Amino acid sequence: MGIDDKIDNATENTAGKVKEGVGRATDDERLEAEGRNDQAAANLKQAGEKIKDAFKS
């Protein structure tokens, strides 16, 4: 996995955590759910990159 991909995934995951926290703090269920979805997407991308790396070796 390239360093750029790692940074992008980490950034997306962090942004999702922030969205989820803000949504929870403001009782905005939609924003909270968006944050959880962003985190899940980042985790899936990261898993996909790890699988690609495993096959490159």
Phi, psi and omega per residue, in radians:
M1 nan 2.299 3.135
G2 -1.258 2.701 -3.133
I3 -1.082 -0.599 3.120
D4 -1.098 -0.716 3.127
D5 -1.144 -0.708 3.116
K6 -1.074 -0.759 -3.132
I7 -1.156 -0.768 3.122
D8 -1.052 -0.783 -3.134
N9 -1.153 -0.717 3.119
A10 -1.140 -0.694 3.125
T11 -1.127 -0.781 3.130
E12 -1.116 -0.691 3.122
N13 -1.134 -0.773 3.133
T14 -1.121 -0.749 3.110
A15 -1.064 -0.673 3.101
G16 -1.117 -0.709 3.112
K17 -1.118 -0.705 3.127
V18 -1.132 -0.815 3.117
K19 -1.018 -0.791 -3.139
E20 -1.067 -0.763 3.139
G21 -1.126 -0.744 3.120
V22 -1.145 -0.725 3.110
G23 -1.073 -0.717 3.130
R24 -1.164 -0.737 -3.098
A25 -1.183 -0.536 -3.093
T26 -1.797 0.129 -3.097
D27 1.010 0.609 3.096
D28 -1.755 1.664 -3.064
E29 -1.109 -0.601 -3.137
R30 -1.122 -0.802 3.137
L31 -1.144 -0.686 3.110
E32 -1.089 -0.763 3.121
A33 -1.147 -0.695 3.087
E34 -1.040 -0.724 3.126
G35 -1.084 -0.763 3.107
R36 -1.127 -0.687 3.119
N37 -1.139 -0.708 3.106
D38 -1.077 -0.721 3.125
Q39 -1.130 -0.739 3.137
A40 -1.112 -0.722 3.125
A41 -1.099 -0.744 3.130
A42 -1.104 -0.719 3.135
N43 -1.146 -0.683 3.104
L44 -1.143 -0.732 3.115
K45 -1.087 -0.731 -3.137
Q46 -1.125 -0.720 3.115
A47 -1.118 -0.718 3.107
G48 -1.088 -0.711 3.113
E49 -1.136 -0.676 3.127
K50 -1.142 -0.663 3.111
I51 -1.139 -0.777 3.103
K52 -1.039 -0.732 -3.141
D53 -1.118 -0.648 -3.129
A54 -1.115 -0.633 -3.135
F55 -1.386 -0.334 3.101
K56 -1.306 -0.475 -3.055
S57 -1.268 nan nan
